[in-house]
Amino acid sequence: MLLLEHLWIILALPLAGAAINGLCGKRWPKSAVNSVAIGSVSLAFLAAAETVREFSHLAAAQIPYVKSYFTWIVAGPFKVDFALQVDQLTVVMLLTVSFVGMLIHIYSTGYMAHEGGYYRFFSYLNLFKFFMLTLVLAANLIVMFVGWEGVGLCSYLLIGFWFLKKSAADAGKKAFITTRIGDFGFTVGVLLVFWTFGSVNFGDIFKSVSGMPAESMAQMGILTVICLLLFTGAVGKSAQLPLYVWLPDAMEGPTPVSALIHAATMVTAGVYMVARMHPLFSRAPIAMLVVAIVGALTAFYSATIGLVQTDIKKVLAYSTVSQLGYMFLACGVGAYGAGIFHLMTHAFFKGLLFLAAGSVIHAMGGEQDMRQMGGLRKKIPFTYWTMFIATLAIAGIPGFAGFFSKDQILEAVQSGPHANPLLWLLGVVGAALTSFYMFRLVFLTFFGAPRYDEHKVHVHESPVNMTVPLMILAFLSIFGGWFAAPKLVGGVDHFTKFLDPVFSSYALPGAEVAAEVPAEAAATPATELLHALTGVPVIVGILGLLLAWWFYIKNPETPKRLAQKARGLHALLLNKYYVDEIYAALIVRPLLWLSTNVFWHAVDEGVIDAAVNGTASVARASGGQVRKLQSGNARSYAAWIIIGAVGFTVLLLGLLGVVR
């Protein structure tokens, strides 16, 4: 059990890589930078894999495995250890983050090969991996908070990597400030957890809450307040309504950043946190309903915006926001396992979609507008086929990873213990829109006649260090969801079964019974398979595909005519419901006016600077007058001495007279 005893090694490896490249990489060739960056994350993945192997041999009584290394903070009754833990939920996140992150590091060596600041980019990537792994392995809320804030910092650094480009610098600041709004709620929630339970350790919190009754929809107690505050942090970090606005702008960063941070890892931190804190959420039905509603609305809302976007990365950005909504929808109806399942499969196919989009942009010499592409499938076949596979996966086509996870979510929303038909309808419509806009992306990019100048743009396939990660992720986008395949024929969903110990340990009494299906009502394997393959989610996914084919392959002039007929709606979607403009008018510009005219000119200049500068002016003026006494004239000095002596004598005589 070597690595279970030394979990810190998994964190130390990418941190060491970040430090070495950050301090020395500027003087090194790119091959040396690559060796340090990729070597550190590869070793971290191998260490994570060995940790999982050792964990699999633990007795059930030892799970979760918690290792405390030292006492970190002590302030009265507040005590925090630097402690890490491993359980089944940690295993899923650990392998997903470390493996997908390793592939994206490899891909980046090709994509960023001709960019400046090469060593700095990989130092930031390694630092991000350190903080994300810290968040995943944390055994208490404070260590998790370090990882939580760390990934926010690295997101700012990586989004604004091209800091000389104003749009990139602005996007980095927007991401940092927007997520801080959510993090304020998260911080207050953590403080309230300690005030309520007297501890920030997950084990202590969950044991305490297990003896508490569930709150009702008519009662908003302390658990509901805690969960809503924690969820505020998740809304910011995972880009949900109304704090989603930073993620689409974050596409100004390099494409590997979009794949790593804004598809596979950082933005899923909020989903992971809600799943980790499920004993609290499960006892706060109001908070769970809020999570489900926000998730469903975000899934639908973002999908509508994706319908008309023309920037290939912006389409994927709104798709990410939408898919994160499905994960929260699952958690909100108590299907935490389904939410984590979709988190994992999403890391595969959305990471692949972003990397494939980067390969397209690389082939097109930096072009990101899909209207300037077309006919690329024969010129970049590896990119085309891998992106097509990822699109089939995200659309929920049977046999691909997204089919299994999205089907589980919609099934739980439709018929689970917390079923809600309105939220299910939003989820189904969102699934149809997802299929449509993703196949629209594929058809506009890879089919039809070329819409670019073939004499100026020399389309070429990406190098092997970019295409190999694409092929590995394509394999996972097909088979990554097959853990649940036996369920289709009356068997066991191995993924859900693996996570059961985590989500059933502190479940409400009777909760597991509510989800059971009576034996006499159970369907036959053939019926279950037929139902899964002909269910509503599959039908709407196929309809979205066919509709996109009809619009963009069969009748490519139809979208233009529709846009002309529905100019108002098209403009509304194209401009993202003018939310950025509304925020600017209601929040940003008033705050700028207030800070400029009140805090700066009135308070800073008028009061603080005036007091400081006024004191200095008085001292300077007084000194100027006194300075005139130093004339350098001996007769003047003698006169002043006589005047001073006379004055002193008069004063002394006066004082003596008073004394008498």
C-alpha positions in Angstrom: 0.0 0.0 0.0 2.9 2.3 -0.8 1.0 5.0 -2.8 -2.1 4.9 -0.6 0.2 5.9 2.3 1.8 8.6 0.1 -1.0 10.2 -1.8 0.9 13.5 -1.8 3.2 12.0 -4.5 0.3 12.3 -7.0 0.1 16.1 -6.2 3.9 16.6 -6.0 4.7 15.4 -9.5 2.7 18.0 -11.5 3.7 20.7 -9.0 7.4 19.9 -9.5 6.9 20.0 -13.2 5.3 23.4 -12.9 8.1 24.7 -10.7 10.9 23.3 -12.9 9.6 24.6 -16.2 8.6 27.9 -14.6 12.0 28.5 -13.2 14.3 27.0 -15.8 12.2 26.4 -18.9 12.9 29.7 -20.5 16.6 28.7 -21.1 15.8 25.2 -22.2 14.9 23.8 -25.6 11.3 22.7 -26.2 12.2 19.1 -26.0 13.4 19.5 -22.4 10.2 21.4 -21.5 8.2 18.6 -23.1 10.0 16.0 -21.1 9.4 17.7 -17.8 5.8 18.6 -18.5 4.6 15.4 -20.0 6.9 13.3 -17.8 5.4 14.8 -14.6 1.8 14.3 -15.6 2.5 10.8 -17.0 4.1 9.7 -13.8 1.1 11.3 -11.9 -1.3 9.2 -14.0 0.8 6.0 -13.3 0.8 6.9 -9.6 -3.0 7.4 -9.7 -3.4 4.0 -11.5 -1.3 2.3 -8.9 -3.3 4.0 -6.1 -6.5 2.7 -7.7 -5.1 -0.8 -7.8 -4.1 -0.7 -4.2 -7.5 0.8 -3.2 -9.3 -2.1 -4.9 -7.7 -4.4 -2.3 -8.9 -2.5 0.7 -11.5 -4.0 3.0 -14.9 -2.3 2.9 -14.5 -1.1 6.4 -11.4 1.0 5.4 -13.3 2.9 2.7 -13.0 5.8 2.4 -9.3 5.7 2.9 -8.2 8.9 4.7 -4.6 9.9 5.2 -3.7 12.9 7.4 -0.1 14.2 6.9 0.1 17.1 9.3 -1.9 19.7 11.2 -2.2 22.6 8.9 -4.4 25.3 10.6 -5.3 25.6 14.3 -7.3 28.6 15.6 -9.2 27.8 18.8 -11.7 25.1 18.0 -11.0 25.4 14.3 -8.5 22.7 13.3 -7.7 21.6 9.8 -5.3 18.8 8.8 -3.7 18.5 5.4 -5.6 15.3 4.7 -6.3 13.4 1.5 -8.8 10.6 0.8 -9.7 7.9 -1.7 -13.1 6.4 -2.3 -15.0 5.2 -5.4 -15.9 8.7 -6.4 -12.3 9.8 -6.0 -11.2 6.9 -8.2 -13.5 8.0 -11.1 -12.4 11.6 -10.9 -8.7 10.8 -10.4 -8.4 8.6 -13.4 -10.4 10.9 -15.6 -8.5 14.0 -14.7 -5.1 12.5 -14.8 -5.5 10.5 -18.1 -7.4 13.1 -20.1 -5.0 15.8 -18.8 -2.0 13.7 -19.9 -3.4 13.3 -23.5 -4.0 17.1 -23.7 -0.4 17.8 -22.6 0.8 15.6 -25.4 -1.5 17.2 -27.9 -0.3 20.7 -26.8 3.3 19.9 -27.9 2.0 20.0 -31.5 -0.6 22.7 -31.2 1.6 25.2 -29.3 4.9 24.3 -31.1 5.2 27.7 -32.8 3.9 29.9 -30.0 5.9 32.2 -27.7 5.9 31.5 -24.0 6.1 27.8 -24.6 7.6 27.0 -21.2 5.2 29.3 -19.4 2.2 27.5 -21.0 3.3 24.1 -19.8 4.1 25.4 -16.4 0.6 26.7 -16.1 -0.9 23.4 -17.4 1.1 21.5 -14.8 0.1 23.9 -12.1 -3.5 23.5 -13.1 -3.2 19.7 -12.8 -1.8 20.0 -9.3 -4.7 22.1 -8.1 -7.3 20.0 -9.8 -5.9 16.8 -8.3 -5.8 18.6 -4.9 -9.5 19.3 -5.2 -10.3 15.7 -6.1 -8.2 14.1 -3.4 -9.2 16.5 -0.6 -10.5 14.9 2.6 -12.0 18.2 4.0 -13.5 21.4 2.7 -10.5 23.6 3.3 -8.1 21.5 1.2 -10.8 21.3 -1.4 -11.1 25.1 -1.3 -7.3 25.4 -2.0 -7.8 23.3 -5.1 -11.0 25.1 -6.0 -9.4 28.6 -5.9 -6.2 27.2 -7.5 -8.0 26.0 -10.6 -9.7 29.4 -10.8 -6.3 31.1 -10.7 -4.9 28.8 -13.4 -7.9 29.3 -15.5 -7.3 33.1 -15.5 -3.6 32.5 -16.4 -4.4 30.1 -19.3 -7.4 32.0 -20.7 -5.3 35.2 -20.8 -2.2 33.3 -22.0 -2.0 35.6 -25.1 -2.1 38.6 -22.8 -1.0 41.1 -25.5 -4.3 40.3 -27.2 -6.9 42.5 -25.5 -9.8 40.1 -26.0 -7.8 37.3 -24.3 -6.8 39.5 -21.4 -10.4 40.7 -20.9 -11.7 37.2 -21.1 -9.3 36.1 -18.4 -10.4 39.0 -16.1 -14.0 38.2 -16.8 -13.6 34.5 -15.9 -11.7 35.4 -12.7 -14.2 38.1 -11.5 -17.3 36.1 -12.4 -16.2 32.9 -10.7 -15.3 35.0 -7.6 -18.9 35.9 -7.2 -19.8 32.3 -6.9 -16.8 31.6 -4.7 -18.0 34.2 -2.2 -21.1 32.1 -1.6 -19.0 28.9 -1.5 -16.8 30.5 1.2 -19.7 31.5 3.4 -21.1 28.0 2.9 -17.9 26.4 4.2 -17.9 28.7 7.2 -21.5 27.8 7.9 -20.7 24.1 7.7 -18.1 24.6 10.4 -20.4 26.6 12.6 -23.1 23.9 12.2 -21.1 20.7 12.5 -17.9 21.9 14.3 -15.7 20.4 11.6 -14.8 20.7 8.0 -13.8 17.0 7.5 -16.1 15.2 5.2 -16.2 12.1 7.4 -17.2 14.1 10.5 -19.8 16.2 8.6 -21.5 13.2 7.0 -21.6 11.3 10.3 -23.2 14.3 12.0 -25.8 14.9 9.2 -26.7 11.2 9.0 -28.5 11.6 12.3 -30.5 14.6 11.1 -34.0 14.3 9.6 -34.6 15.6 6.1 -36.0 19.1 5.8 -39.3 19.5 3.9 -40.3 21.6 1.0 -42.1 23.9 3.4 -39.2 24.3 5.8 -36.0 26.1 4.8 -33.6 25.0 7.5 -29.8 25.3 8.0 -29.0 22.4 5.6 -30.9 24.2 2.8 -29.0 27.4 3.4 -25.7 25.6 3.4 -26.5 23.7 0.2 -27.7 26.8 -1.6 -24.5 28.7 -0.6 -22.3 25.8 -1.8 -24.3 25.5 -5.0 -23.6 29.2 -5.6 -20.0 28.4 -5.9 -20.8 25.5 -8.3 -22.9 27.9 -10.4 -19.9 30.1 -10.9 -17.2 27.4 -11.3 -19.4 25.2 -13.6 -20.8 28.1 -15.7 -24.5 27.8 -14.9 -27.3 30.4 -15.1 -26.8 33.2 -14.4 -23.0 33.1 -14.0 -22.2 31.2 -17.3 -21.1 34.3 -19.2 -17.4 33.8 -18.6 -17.1 30.4 -20.3 -17.9 31.3 -23.9 -15.5 34.2 -23.7 -12.8 31.8 -22.3 -12.5 30.4 -25.9 -10.0 33.3 -26.4 -7.4 31.0 -24.8 -5.5 28.3 -26.7 -7.6 25.4 -27.8 -5.9 22.8 -25.5 -6.9 25.1 -22.6 -10.5 24.9 -23.7 -10.2 21.1 -23.8 -8.6 20.7 -20.5 -10.1 23.3 -18.3 -13.4 24.1 -19.9 -14.6 20.7 -21.0 -12.9 17.8 -19.1 -11.9 19.1 -15.6 -12.3 22.5 -14.0 -15.9 23.2 -15.0 -16.9 19.8 -13.6 -15.6 20.8 -10.2 -19.0 22.1 -9.2 -20.7 18.9 -10.2 -18.1 16.9 -8.2 -18.6 19.1 -5.2 -22.4 18.7 -5.2 -21.9 14.9 -5.6 -19.4 14.8 -2.8 -21.7 16.8 -0.5 -24.7 14.6 -1.4 -25.6 13.7 2.3 -26.4 17.4 2.8 -28.2 17.9 -0.5 -30.3 14.8 -0.1 -31.7 16.2 3.1 -32.4 19.6 1.6 -35.2 19.1 -1.0 -35.5 22.8 -1.7 -31.8 23.0 -2.6 -32.1 19.8 -4.7 -35.0 21.3 -6.6 -33.0 24.5 -7.2 -30.1 22.5 -8.5 -32.4 20.5 -10.9 -34.2 23.6 -12.2 -30.9 25.6 -12.8 -29.4 22.5 -14.5 -32.5 22.0 -16.8 -32.8 25.6 -17.7 -29.1 25.9 -18.4 -29.2 22.8 -20.6 -32.0 24.1 -22.7 -31.0 27.8 -22.7 -27.4 27.2 -23.8 -28.5 24.7 -26.5 -30.7 27.4 -28.1 -27.7 29.8 -28.4 -25.6 27.0 -29.9 -28.0 26.7 -32.8 -26.8 29.8 -34.7 -23.2 30.4 -33.5 -20.6 30.5 -36.3 -17.3 30.2 -34.4 -16.5 26.5 -34.0 -15.2 26.9 -30.5 -18.1 29.1 -29.4 -20.5 26.3 -30.5 -18.6 23.9 -28.3 -18.5 26.4 -25.4 -22.2 26.7 -25.3 -22.5 22.9 -25.7 -20.3 22.5 -22.6 -22.5 24.9 -20.6 -25.5 22.8 -21.7 -24.0 19.4 -20.9 -23.0 20.7 -17.4 -26.6 21.5 -17.0 -27.5 17.9 -17.6 -25.1 16.8 -14.8 -26.7 19.2 -12.3 -30.1 18.1 -13.4 -29.1 14.5 -12.5 -27.7 15.6 -9.1 -30.9 17.6 -8.5 -33.1 14.6 -8.9 -30.9 12.4 -6.7 -29.2 10.5 -9.6 -25.7 11.4 -8.4 -24.2 8.3 -10.1 -25.7 9.3 -13.4 -24.4 12.8 -13.1 -20.8 11.5 -12.4 -21.2 9.0 -15.3 -22.0 11.9 -17.7 -19.2 13.9 -16.2 -16.8 11.1 -17.2 -18.2 10.4 -20.7 -18.4 14.2 -21.3 -14.7 14.5 -20.5 -14.0 12.0 -23.3 -16.2 13.3 -26.1 -16.1 17.0 -25.3 -12.3 16.9 -24.8 -12.1 15.2 -28.2 -14.4 17.7 -29.8 -12.3 20.6 -28.6 -9.0 18.9 -29.6 -10.5 18.1 -33.0 -11.7 21.7 -33.4 -8.1 22.7 -32.6 -6.9 20.4 -35.3 -9.3 22.0 -37.8 -8.1 25.5 -36.8 -4.5 24.3 -37.1 -5.3 22.9 -40.6 -7.1 26.2 -41.6 -4.2 28.4 -40.5 -6.1 29.9 -37.5 -9.6 30.2 -39.1 -12.4 29.5 -36.6 -15.5 30.7 -38.6 -17.4 27.6 -39.9 -18.8 29.7 -42.7 -15.2 29.9 -44.1 -14.7 26.1 -44.0 -16.4 23.2 -45.8 -15.2 20.1 -47.7 -12.5 19.2 -45.2 -13.3 15.6 -44.6 -11.1 14.2 -47.3 -8.2 16.6 -46.5 -8.0 15.9 -42.8 -9.6 12.4 -42.5 -8.3 11.6 -39.0 -9.7 14.8 -37.6 -13.0 14.3 -39.4 -13.6 10.7 -38.3 -12.7 11.4 -34.6 -14.8 14.5 -34.5 -17.7 12.6 -36.1 -17.4 9.9 -33.5 -17.5 12.5 -30.7 -20.6 14.1 -32.3 -22.4 10.8 -32.3 -21.5 10.4 -28.7 -22.7 13.8 -27.5 -25.9 13.4 -29.6 -26.7 10.2 -27.6 -26.7 7.8 -30.6 -26.9 4.2 -29.3 -23.6 2.4 -28.8 -21.7 5.6 -28.0 -20.6 6.8 -24.6 -23.0 9.7 -24.4 -26.0 7.5 -25.1 -25.6 5.5 -21.9 -25.0 8.5 -19.6 -27.5 10.9 -21.0 -30.2 8.1 -21.1 -29.6 7.4 -17.4 -30.1 11.1 -16.6 -33.3 11.5 -18.5 -34.7 8.2 -17.2 -34.0 9.4 -13.6 -35.8 12.7 -14.3 -38.7 10.9 -15.9 -39.3 8.0 -13.5 -36.9 8.3 -10.5 -37.9 9.1 -6.9 -37.7 12.9 -7.7 -39.3 12.7 -11.2 -40.4 16.0 -12.7 -42.1 15.9 -16.1 -41.4 19.6 -16.9 -37.7 19.2 -16.3 -37.7 16.0 -18.3 -39.3 17.9 -21.2 -36.6 20.6 -21.0 -34.0 17.9 -21.0 -35.4 16.1 -24.0 -35.8 19.3 -26.1 -32.2 20.2 -25.1 -31.1 16.8 -26.3 -32.8 17.4 -29.7 -31.1 20.8 -30.0 -27.8 19.3 -29.0 -27.9 16.8 -31.8 -29.0 19.4 -34.3 -26.3 22.0 -33.6 -23.5 19.4 -33.3 -24.3 17.8 -36.7 -24.7 21.4 -38.1 -21.1 22.0 -36.9 -19.9 18.7 -38.6 -21.7 19.4 -41.9 -20.6 23.0 -42.2 -17.0 22.2 -41.4 -16.4 18.9 -43.3 -19.1 18.7 -46.0 -20.1 20.6 -49.1 -17.8 22.7 -51.3 -14.8 24.5 -49.8 -15.7 28.1 -48.8 -12.1 29.2 -48.4 -9.5 30.3 -50.8 -7.6 27.1 -51.6 -4.7 29.1 -53.0 -4.1 30.9 -49.7 -5.1 28.2 -47.2 -3.1 25.0 -47.5 -5.2 22.5 -45.5 -3.1 19.8 -43.9 -3.6 17.0 -41.3 -2.2 17.6 -37.9 1.0 15.9 -36.8 1.0 12.6 -35.0 1.4 14.1 -31.5 -2.0 15.8 -32.1 -3.8 12.9 -33.9 -2.9 10.1 -31.5 -4.7 11.8 -28.6 -7.7 12.3 -30.9 -7.8 8.5 -31.7 -7.5 7.5 -28.0 -10.3 9.8 -27.0 -12.4 8.6 -30.0 -12.0 5.0 -28.6 -13.1 6.2 -25.2 -16.0 8.2 -26.7 -17.3 4.9 -28.1 -16.5 2.4 -25.4 -16.3 4.7 -22.3 -19.9 4.2 -21.5 -20.1 0.5 -21.9 -19.9 -0.1 -18.1 -23.7 0.4 -18.2 -24.3 -1.7 -21.3 -25.4 -4.9 -19.5 -28.3 -3.0 -17.9 -29.9 -2.9 -21.4 -30.3 -6.6 -21.4 -31.4 -7.0 -17.8 -27.9 -7.1 -16.4 -26.0 -4.9 -14.0 -24.9 -1.3 -14.5 -21.3 -1.7 -13.4 -20.6 2.0 -13.1 -23.6 2.7 -10.8 -22.8 -0.4 -8.8 -19.2 0.8 -8.4 -20.3 4.1 -7.0 -23.1 2.7 -4.8 -21.0 2.5 -1.7 -20.4 6.3 -1.9 -24.0 7.3 -2.5 -25.7 4.8 -0.3 -23.4 5.2 2.8 -25.3 8.2 4.2 -28.6 7.8 2.3 -31.8 8.7 3.9 -33.6 5.7 5.4 -35.9 4.2 2.8 -34.4 6.1 -0.1 -33.0 3.0 -1.7 -36.4 1.4 -1.5 -38.1 4.2 -3.3 -36.0 3.5 -6.4 -36.7 -0.2 -6.5 -38.8 -1.8 -9.2 -41.2 -4.6 -8.1 -40.0 -7.9 -9.4 -43.3 -8.6 -11.1 -43.1 -5.3 -13.0 -39.6 -5.8 -14.2 -39.3 -6.0 -18.0 -37.6 -8.8 -19.9 -34.1 -8.1 -21.3 -35.4 -7.9 -24.9 -38.1 -5.4 -23.8 -35.5 -3.3 -21.9 -33.2 -3.2 -24.9 -36.0 -2.3 -27.3 -37.2 0.4 -24.9 -33.6 1.9 -24.6 -33.0 1.9 -28.4 -36.4 3.4 -29.3 -36.8 5.7 -26.3 -37.5 9.4 -26.7 -33.9 10.5 -26.1 -32.7 8.3 -29.0 -35.5 9.4 -31.3 -34.9 13.1 -30.7 -31.2 12.6 -31.2 -31.8 11.0 -34.6 -34.3 13.6 -35.5 -31.7 16.3 -34.8 -29.2 14.6 -37.0 -31.8 14.2 -39.9 -32.9 17.8 -39.6 -29.3 19.1 -39.7 -28.7 17.0 -42.7 -31.8 18.4 -44.4 -30.8 22.0 -43.6 -27.1 21.9 -44.4 -26.6 19.1 -46.9 -29.8 18.6 -48.8 -31.1 22.2 -48.8 -28.2 24.5 -47.7 -30.2 27.6 -48.7 -32.9 26.9 -46.2 -31.1 28.2 -43.1 -30.5 31.6 -44.8 -34.2 31.9 -45.7 -35.3 31.0 -42.2 -32.8 33.5 -40.7 -34.3 36.2 -43.0 -37.9 35.3 -42.1 -37.2 35.2 -38.3 -34.7 38.0 -38.2 -35.7 39.0 -34.6 -35.3 35.5 -33.2 -32.1 34.9 -35.1 -30.6 38.1 -33.9 -31.7 37.3 -30.3 -29.9 33.9 -30.4 -26.9 35.2 -32.4 -26.4 37.9 -29.7 -26.9 35.4 -26.9 -30.1 37.0 -25.7 -28.1 40.2 -25.1 -27.2 39.0 -21.6 -23.7 40.5 -21.7 -25.2 43.8 -22.8 -27.8 43.6 -20.0 -25.1 42.8 -17.4 -23.0 45.7 -18.7 -25.9 48.2 -18.5 -27.3 47.1 -15.1 -24.1 46.0 -13.3 -20.8 46.8 -15.0 -21.3 50.4 -16.1 -23.0 51.5 -12.8 -20.2 50.0 -10.8 -17.6 51.6 -13.0 -19.4 55.0 -12.6 -19.6 54.5 -8.9 -16.0 53.5 -8.6 -14.8 56.4 -10.9 -16.9 59.3 -9.6 -17.5 58.3 -6.0 -14.7 56.0 -4.7 -12.0 57.5 -6.9 -12.7 61.2 -7.5 -14.8 61.9 -4.4 -13.3 59.6 -1.7 -9.8 58.8 -2.9 -8.9 62.2 -4.5 -11.3 64.5 -2.5 -10.9 63.1 1.0 -7.9 60.7 1.3 -5.6 62.4 -1.2 -6.7 65.9 -0.1 -5.9 65.1 3.6 -2.5 63.7 2.7 -1.6 66.3 0.1 -3.0 69.1 2.3 -0.8 68.1 5.2 2.1 68.0 2.9 1.3 71.4 1.4 1.0 73.0 4.9 4.4 71.5 5.9 5.9 72.6 2.6 4.6 76.2 3.0 5.7 76.4 6.6 9.1 75.1 5.8 9.4 77.6 3.0 8.7 80.5 5.3 11.1 79.2 8.0 13.7 78.6 5.3 13.9 82.3 4.8 15.4 82.7 8.2 18.5 80.9 7.0 19.8 83.9 5.0 23.6 83.4 5.6 24.0 87.0 6.8 26.0 87.2 10.1 24.4 90.6 11.2 21.0 89.0 10.6 21.9 86.1 12.8 23.2 88.4 15.5 20.0 90.4 15.4 17.9 87.3 15.8 20.0 86.1 18.7 19.4 89.5 20.4 15.7 89.3 19.7 15.6 85.7 21.0 17.5 86.6 24.1 15.3 89.6 24.9 12.2 87.6 24.2 13.4 84.7 26.4 14.2 87.2 29.2 10.8 88.9 29.1 9.2 85.5 29.2 11.3 84.4 32.1 10.6 87.6 34.1 6.9 87.2 33.3 6.9 83.7 34.6 8.7 84.7 37.8 6.2 87.4 38.3 3.4 85.0 38.0 5.0 82.6 40.4 5.3 85.4 43.0 
